[in-house]
Amino acid sequence: MTTGWSGVFPAVTTQFNEDFSVDIDATQGVQDALVRDGVNGLIVMGTCGENNSLDPEEKRTILKAAVEVVNGRVPVITGVSEFDTRRAVAYARDAEKLGADGLMVLPAMVYVPKPEELIAHFKAVAAATSLPIMLYNNPPAYRVNITNEVLRELEGVANIKAVKESAPDPRRFTDLINAFGDRFDIFAGLDDVALEGLLLGAKGWVSGLTSAFPQESVALVAATARGDWEEARRIYRWFMPLLHLDAEHDLVQSIKLAEQIMGRGTERVRMPRMSLTGARRAEVTAMVEKAAATRPTLSKKAA
């Protein structure tokens, strides 16, 4: 029943030209660089990929390009984040045709469903495809909680195989494993609870800040896999000021600014998001520059 997915899956950014059209070449460049830096999979067009600011054809073009540039090196999982179930079903079908390896399915946007509506939405998307599905639970951002009761109703849907857990409560990992054993692959989905999730049994980490610091992200997960908790804590403590950015409403702008500072992309975002300015921009810039000057992977090599 499991996906075989594990390790670091960055939620990659979508890159834009100066006129805010999608820059496919730059987006492929970001994706390719992350794969070459050792990540274990890519989440394309999640929150950090600005899914809901993209037109339907743009989404399909971006996914096709991602599958092309990755070329089977790691799984490509695409976000399914639509305003209604009909659009989500249509995109899921197209994603399979375009060569995606899996889907990360969100509740329908804007509307806050009752549990039976949420269950019906997920079942409809799952029925439209044979691809493995990761459900994305993020109650703070989307005002919807995929509870154990909801998951119990989805337990029999064979291709719903994983849960990205972004509730800011590490007890959730243990509760999920106690309730469902290994029925669902659990992924840590909130950057500043990542190590806690991995310690408590998550198989991987869907990460935002990996887009700016992939080597440290890969090293953190590798340390946990071999039980080197001293090294894992060392990296995590260095990383934590930046990881907190993933829990803020301006996470996309902050992550893309970090990418730009690290020479990995540009900070351009589509409205209603706008690039950081003023004190907030200075604050995030200072954090990234400090992190870059004290990178634990570099300091360990020097030692």
Secondary structure as GFF3:
##gff-version 3
##sequence-region A 1 303
A	DSSP	beta_strand	7	12	.	.	.	ID=ss1
A	DSSP	alpha_helix	24	36	.	.	.	ID=ss2
A	DSSP	beta_strand	42	44	.	.	.	ID=ss3
A	DSSP	three_ten_helix	51	53	.	.	.	ID=ss4
A	DSSP	alpha_helix	56	70	.	.	.	ID=ss5
A	DSSP	beta_strand	76	80	.	.	.	ID=ss6
A	DSSP	alpha_helix	85	97	.	.	.	ID=ss7
A	DSSP	beta_strand	102	105	.	.	.	ID=ss8
A	DSSP	alpha_helix	115	127	.	.	.	ID=ss9
A	DSSP	beta_strand	133	137	.	.	.	ID=ss10
A	DSSP	alpha_helix	139	142	.	.	.	ID=ss11
A	DSSP	alpha_helix	148	154	.	.	.	ID=ss12
A	DSSP	beta_strand	160	165	.	.	.	ID=ss13
A	DSSP	alpha_helix	171	180	.	.	.	ID=ss14
A	DSSP	beta_strand	185	188	.	.	.	ID=ss15
A	DSSP	three_ten_helix	191	193	.	.	.	ID=ss16
A	DSSP	alpha_helix	194	199	.	.	.	ID=ss17
A	DSSP	beta_strand	204	207	.	.	.	ID=ss18
A	DSSP	three_ten_helix	209	211	.	.	.	ID=ss19
A	DSSP	alpha_helix	214	225	.	.	.	ID=ss20
A	DSSP	alpha_helix	229	243	.	.	.	ID=ss21
A	DSSP	three_ten_helix	244	247	.	.	.	ID=ss22
A	DSSP	alpha_helix	251	261	.	.	.	ID=ss23
A	DSSP	alpha_helix	278	293	.	.	.	ID=ss24
A	DSSP	alpha_helix	296	302	.	.	.	ID=ss25
###
